[in-house]
Amino acid sequence: MNTKAITLDDLLAEKKPEALLKEVSFENGLKLLEELVVRVESGSLALDKAVSSYERGVGLIEHLKNHLSGAEE
């Protein structure tokens, strides 16, 4: 599987994050999730950005769970 490293800003700016996430490695995805949590917990985001970030985080968690399921098989 081809993977590429993306930044949190890439993920948040992407209109169709599902397609972008298909290219993200588990390690990069975990790093993105950690950065996302820090950003949301900081309280510095406007409500709409916080909600959007939360939604991206949910998608990222699903992507990471799929990686783990694939590794278990």
N, C-alpha and C positions, 0 to 999 in steps of 0.2 A: 504494500500500500504506500503510495506517495504521500508524504506529509510535508507541510511547510509551517514554519513558525509565523504566527501572526501576533499582533499587539492587541491590547485591550481596546485601544482606539479604533483599530481595524474592525474588531468585532462589534463595537457599539455603533459604528458608522454604516455597517453593512445593512442594506435593505432586506436581503434574504440570508440571514445568518446560518440557516440550515446547510446551505451549499458550502459556505465557508468552513463550517465546523467539520465537514467530511474530510477536509484536508489537514486537520489539526491532530497532532500526536497526543498521546495521553499526558506526557510530561508538560507539553505546552498548554494543554487544556487545564491541567491542574494549576499551573502558574497563573493563567488567565482568571481562573475562579478565585484564587487567593487575592489577586489584585482587585477583582470586582467586589469582593466582600469588604476589603479595606476601604474602597471608594464609597460604597453604599453606607457602611457603618460610620464614616467620617461625618456624615450629616451635611456635607457641603453641596450635595446635588439638589437641584430643584425637584419638586415632587414628580413631574412627568419624566425627568431623566432617571430618578430613582426607580420608578415603576418599570421603565424600559430596561434599565440595568438588571432589575430583578428577573424580568422575563428572559433576558439573554442568559442570566445565570441558570435558570431552570433548564433551558436548552443545552447549556454546557454540561450540567449535571447528567442529563440524559445521554449525551454524547460520551461522557466518561464512564457511565454505567455500561454502555454498549461495548466500550473498549474492554472493560473488565470481564464482561460476559464472554466476549470473544477469546480472551486469554484463558478463561477457565475451560473452554471446550477443547 
